[in-house]
Amino acid sequence: MNFYSTQAAHVKQCRKESLLVIAMWFAGLLVTGTIAGLMGYPSESERLDAPSLMFGMPAWVFWAVVLPWVVQIGVTWYFALCVIKDDEPFVEIPQTDSH
């Protein structure tokens, strides 16, 4: 395997990993924004005198912030332990004489 094919494989792996990270970020944004928007801003007719609580915080904070964070942390651990691959050892760029 020459230097350039090694680098091409490295770039493909980096691209795959970065696309997964971006997809997870957008998924977290979408879930958090949707839940916070639906549960955190009810219409006047749906508002309660006191918000429902989970673990001492408003329920919408738990479902929109805490739970997605815990899921993202779990996915990040799985990603770090099972998906990310080690790089091949560093290979010097071949020197060519262009004189």
Backbone hydrogen bonds in HBPLUS format (Angstrom, degrees):
<---DONOR---> <-ACCEPTOR-->    atom                        ^
c    i                          cat <-CA-CA->   ^        H-A-AA   ^      H-
h    n   atom  resd res      DA  || num        DHA   H-A  angle D-A-AA Bond
n    s   type  num  typ     dist DA aas  dist angle  dist       angle   num
A0006-THR N   A0002-ASN O   3.13 MM   4  6.32 153.3  2.21 150.2 158.2     1
A0007-GLN N   A0003-PHE O   2.98 MM   4  6.26 157.3  2.03 150.3 156.5     2
A0008-ALA N   A0004-TYR O   2.94 MM   4  6.10 151.1  2.03 141.2 149.2     3
A0009-ALA N   A0005-SER O   3.07 MM   4  6.24 156.0  2.13 142.6 147.9     4
A0010-HIS N   A0006-THR O   3.03 MM   4  6.30 151.2  2.12 143.7 152.2     5
A0011-VAL N   A0007-GLN O   2.85 MM   4  6.11 158.7  1.90 152.2 157.2     6
A0012-LYS N   A0008-ALA O   3.00 MM   4  6.20 158.7  2.04 147.0 152.7     7
A0013-GLN N   A0009-ALA O   3.04 MM   4  6.24 159.5  2.08 146.3 151.5     8
A0014-CYS N   A0010-HIS O   2.94 MM   4  6.17 161.2  1.98 150.7 156.1     9
A0015-ARG N   A0011-VAL O   2.89 MM   4  6.04 157.1  1.95 149.2 155.5    10
A0016-LYS N   A0012-LYS O   2.99 MM   4  6.19 159.9  2.03 148.2 153.4    11
A0017-GLU N   A0013-GLN O   2.98 MM   4  6.20 163.7  2.01 152.2 156.2    12
A0018-SER N   A0014-CYS O   2.89 MM   4  6.03 161.0  1.92 149.6 155.1    13
A0019-LEU N   A0015-ARG O   2.94 MM   4  6.07 156.5  1.99 149.3 155.3    14
A0020-LEU N   A0016-LYS O   3.15 MM   4  6.36 151.5  2.23 143.3 150.6    15
A0021-VAL N   A0017-GLU O   3.06 MM   4  6.33 155.0  2.12 146.8 153.6    16
A0022-ILE N   A0018-SER O   2.96 MM   4  6.18 161.5  1.99 150.0 154.6    17
A0023-ALA N   A0019-LEU O   2.93 MM   4  6.07 158.3  1.97 144.1 150.4    18
A0024-MET N   A0020-LEU O   2.94 MM   4  6.14 157.0  2.00 147.3 153.3    19
A0025-TRP N   A0021-VAL O   2.98 MM   4  6.20 153.3  2.05 146.5 153.9    20
A0026-PHE N   A0022-ILE O   2.97 MM   4  6.25 165.7  1.99 154.4 157.3    21
A0027-ALA N   A0023-ALA O   2.90 MM   4  6.07 154.2  1.97 145.9 153.7    22
A0028-GLY N   A0024-MET O   2.93 MM   4  6.10 160.5  1.97 147.8 152.6    23
A0029-LEU N   A0025-TRP O   2.93 MM   4  6.18 156.2  1.99 148.5 155.5    24
A0030-LEU N   A0026-PHE O   2.87 MM   4  6.03 161.8  1.90 149.3 154.1    25
A0031-VAL N   A0027-ALA O   2.93 MM   4  6.09 170.3  1.94 154.4 156.9    26
A0032-THR N   A0028-GLY O   2.91 MM   4  5.89 167.3  1.93 148.1 152.2    27
A0033-GLY N   A0029-LEU O   2.87 MM   4  5.81 162.7  1.90 145.5 151.4    28
A0034-THR N   A0030-LEU O   2.93 MM   4  5.91 159.1  1.98 144.6 150.8    29
A0035-ILE N   A0031-VAL O   2.97 MM   4  6.06 174.2  1.97 155.9 157.9    30
A0036-ALA N   A0032-THR O   2.91 MM   4  5.86 162.3  1.94 148.2 154.1    31
A0037-GLY N   A0033-GLY O   2.91 MM   4  5.82 152.2  1.99 136.8 145.2    32
A0038-LEU N   A0034-THR O   2.91 MM   4  6.07 157.3  1.96 149.9 155.8    33
A0039-MET N   A0035-ILE O   2.82 MM   4  5.77 168.9  1.83 154.6 158.5    34
A0040-GLY N   A0036-ALA O   2.77 MM   4  4.90 140.1  1.93 123.5 136.0    35
A0046-GLU N   A0043-SER O   2.99 MM   3  5.34 139.0  2.17 108.1 119.8    36
A0059-ALA N   A0052-SER O   2.81 MM   7  5.67 153.4  1.88 154.1 149.3    37
A0054-MET N   A0057-MET O   2.79 MM   3  5.46 161.0  1.82 161.1 165.5    38
A0057-MET N   A0054-MET O   3.11 MM   3  5.46 162.6  2.14 113.3 118.7    39
A0061-VAL N   A0058-PRO O   3.00 MM   3  5.43 131.0  2.24 108.6 121.2    40
A0062-PHE N   A0058-PRO O   3.26 MM   4  6.70 155.9  2.32 151.3 158.1    41
A0063-TRP N   A0059-ALA O   2.97 MM   4  6.25 172.0  1.98 160.6 161.2    42
A0064-ALA N   A0060-TRP O   2.80 MM   4  5.64 149.3  1.89 138.9 147.9    43
A0065-VAL N   A0061-VAL O   2.84 MM   4  5.34 149.1  1.94 136.7 143.5    44
A0066-VAL N   A0061-VAL O   3.25 MM   5  6.71 156.3  2.31 147.3 154.1    45
A0067-LEU N   A0062-PHE O   2.91 MM   5  6.07 171.9  1.91 175.5 172.7    46
A0069-TRP N   A0065-VAL O   3.13 MM   4  6.19 153.0  2.20 145.1 152.9    47
A0070-VAL N   A0066-VAL O   2.99 MM   4  6.28 161.0  2.03 157.9 162.8    48
A0071-VAL N   A0067-LEU O   2.98 MM   4  6.23 163.3  2.01 155.9 160.4    49
A0072-GLN N   A0068-PRO O   2.83 MM   4  5.97 161.9  1.86 148.1 153.7    50
A0073-ILE N   A0069-TRP O   2.86 MM   4  6.07 153.6  1.93 149.8 157.1    51
A0074-GLY N   A0070-VAL O   3.02 MM   4  6.28 158.1  2.07 146.5 152.1    52
A0075-VAL N   A0071-VAL O   2.90 MM   4  6.19 161.0  1.94 154.8 159.9    53
A0076-THR N   A0072-GLN O   2.84 MM   4  5.97 152.4  1.91 143.9 152.1    54
A0077-TRP N   A0073-ILE O   2.95 MM   4  6.21 157.5  2.00 150.1 155.3    55
A0078-TYR N   A0074-GLY O   3.04 MM   4  6.29 164.7  2.07 149.2 153.2    56
A0079-PHE N   A0075-VAL O   2.82 MM   4  5.97 162.5  1.85 149.9 155.3    57
A0080-ALA N   A0076-THR O   2.82 MM   4  6.00 160.6  1.85 150.5 155.6    58
A0081-LEU N   A0077-TRP O   2.91 MM   4  6.06 154.8  1.98 150.8 157.4    59
A0082-CYS N   A0078-TYR O   2.79 MM   4  5.66 158.3  1.84 154.5 159.7    60
A0083-VAL N   A0079-PHE O   3.05 MM   4  4.87 147.3  2.16 121.0 129.9    61
A0084-ILE N   A0079-PHE O   3.08 MM   5  6.32 161.6  2.11 172.0 171.2    62
